[in-house]
């Protein structure tokens, strides 16, 4: 199966909005991916890891006096 993922990072002046969109051939295929692979939970986990990574990067830059 093929599907398209689009991720948009929008600068909100000190904050970032992330829009993550998945386009599937049909609603049934989307539902199957969620049901069979837990894609909805995986996305939540991925965004949490991204948040942790970004916080660590900001902390490291602050520690180095970069930011």
N, C-alpha and C positions, 0 to 999 in steps of 0.2 A: 504494500500500500504506500502511496505517496501522499504527503500533505506538506503544506507550507507553514513555516513559523516566521513571524515578523515580530521583532523586538524594537521598540522605540524608546530612547532615553531622552527625556525632555528636561532641560535646565530650568528650575524654578527659583533661581537666585539663592544658592546655598542648600537647596534640596533638589532631588531628582525624582521625576515621575517616570515609572517604567510601565509601558503598555506592551503586553505580550499577547499576541493573537495567533491562534492556530486555525488554519483553514483546511478543512477536510472535504473529501469529495461528497460526502453525505452526512447527515446528522447521525444516521445509524453507525457509520464508521467511527465518528467521533465518540459516540456512546460506547462502542465496542472497545476502543483504545482506553477509555476511562475505566471500563469494567474489567477488562482482561489484564491491563498493565498498571492500573492505578495512576494514570497520567496526571490526574488532578492533584493527588497527594505528592507526586514527584515534582510537579511545578512548585508547590508550596515549599517543599524541601529545598529545591534549587534556589528559589528566591531568598530563603532564609540563609543559605550558605553564601550567596552573593552579598547579602547585607552584612554578614559576619566578616567577610573578606574586605569589603569596603571600609568597615569600621576599623579593622586592623591596619589597613593601608593609611587611613586618616591619622590614626594614633601614631604610627611609625613616622609619618611625615611631620607630625607635631613634635615628636620626640627629637627628630633631627633638625627642627627649626625651619623646615621647608615651607610649611603652610602659614 
